[in-house]
Amino acid sequence: MNRITIILFALALVFGCTQCNPNAPDSKPNGPAITTGGVNPAGITKIDTANLKGHMASVVGYDPKKPDKPEVNNFWWVDGYVSSREAAKQAHRGKWYRFYKDGTFEYGVYEKNLDKGTWSYDLANETLFTKTQDGKETMQWRSMMSSTRDKLVLVGPEVGPNKGDQMMLQPYLQKPVPANVTW
């Protein structure tokens, strides 16, 4: 890993992990409402995907300086996953996501496609909301991105199925194979 990757991952660990015990009761009695999967994007206006801004513009390969250029829809591999739950960490080994400008995405593990769904992005809070047909990737993530736009760090909220988890993703042109995943 290069120095920027390590720094970003360390910052995500320090600032993102507010509660390391997933079995502890939630400390915020007036916290956000929980919906299926812990995601509550109520009040979030779906962004104008024709004019993407923020981190998701880079994730879908959209260049606002070249709006007539086709997007490069990279596969974003999970390059590291931090969780107090070992099963959650192992479930993300070899996982990838592919986001599209129209607000849809697909995900899988290694060569296998698992499901597809929709995404929305709250630009003001830099929060990504995903919803899948199978419900397994119906999540809320706070996002951070490296200045080089080639590392995306997602941090789980204080409540929900990915409570306190963090993952780092990197773009690639193909799906991973087991030999590619070194963590």
Disulfide bonds with the S-S distance in Angstrom:
none
